[in-house]
Amino acid sequence: MPENSNHYTIESANKVIAQNAAAHKSETYRLNYHLTPPCGWMNDPNGLIQFNGVYHAFYQFYPYAPEWGPMHWGHAISRDLVHWEHQPVALAPDQEYENGCFSGSAVNNNGVLTLIYTAHHDSKSPKELQCVATSRDGIHFDKPIENPVIATLPPDTSEDFRDPKVRTENGRWRMVVGCGKDGIGRALSFESADLLHWEYKGVLCESDGKMGELWECPDFFTIGKERVLMFSPIRMPGHKAVFATGDFDEATGRFRPKALREVDYGDDFYAPQTFEDENGRRILIGWMDMWNRSYPTRDENWAGAFTLPREVIIKDGSIFTPPVAEAALLRGKKLIDNSFTLIKNSAANIDEVCGDSLEIKCTLQFDKESCREFKMKLRASKDGSEETLLIYDPATGKLTIDKTKSGIQTGGSGISSAELKLNRQKELSLDIFIDRCSVEVFANDGEAVVSERIYPSKESIYCDLTTSGGDCTVKNISAWELG
Ligand code: FRU
């Protein structure tokens, strides 16, 4: 805590980070190649942008303890999306209108990197208003006297009115803000010519009564011809973050969802945000954690991580989110390059594939419908008492990640699943990224993704494969050490 706990500043936040920086080496769980906070707490990705060639990622940050507290914006930069360098804290809740700088986005306004965020204040009413902060060097930010730039609540919201995401369209700045009213989650639209004066344009989209009571972190974008509204709904059973695809009517400003799909089927995923990079790719990063967990890394004075960046693409009318191509830059020593058939009810040792930071890629071909279950053990101990199980049932198309024996349990469901039908060749492809306390599974090039935090002991570094029922051909299994 800073000396005066009502007065958080960038200087005191940077000081506490510097004091903690030396501690990393002795940590068991510190992720090798995912972005984590230097110390303290991280939640949502904020302000994702490529600015003058450099990728910037900001995040919800409380540097003083590994728990949620008065929110700052942490900051890291990267030239390749997979190697990140920490930067000084970008925003502290240092103005009279805020005791937290909540989630938001970033735009390049003619060479001025502009952050648009929610100023949250617990003891004010309204408690959430929208603000901006600007920077020419991409590191030091100023808050203008015009703040809050949206200083009153529009009629269609309650006091939960946050997470502005700004884009340009038809020469105007357009913003979506998340909210809810009377149990109906909503995204509201605003427009501006200068990022300082905003005009309310009404409800972009709202729940039909089954899509959650409050929408956090809405993001409205286009890929190809498809309009996508992504949001993180509160109290939408079975859903944590969804892509809604549908029709946008320019005249009414209304978006009508036609199809919904989960952004990530894992237990530990929330509040994703996307941005378009300078090559025109749409890239997505999520918070690889979730509210109300026990966060075992608190013992190491940090909590929270980002997922690997993923590209959002449309194939045959469906959204796919494969890892960005740059993930291949993480590859070190190649551990296996092989193809073989797993005979029914047998196990295959892949002893050479071991470690706490790995990529494992393979294509499975299920020759007979009789193959009931393919199983892959990840981060397993020698004696089998600890393991994270990936299970695929070709008959039902169900992919399951079972982490009930993964190590320390953190309060999530422990079992996640996604539906993936086999293609005509009866194949399923898997690209699995293991880090020291995480697993991300990309099935069929990102048709479904499952992100999980796991907390095995250091010695649990083994993998193996089994089938039951019939045969399964493991085509082209490759694995690399990562980091
Ligand atoms: C989502 C969220 C946002 C809010 C932020 C606060 O995880 O609740 O709605 O801006 O976290 O840290």
Residues whose N, C-alpha, C, O or C-beta is under 5 A from the ligand:
A	BS01	FRU	D44 Q60 M71 F102 S103 R162 D163 E216 C217 A271
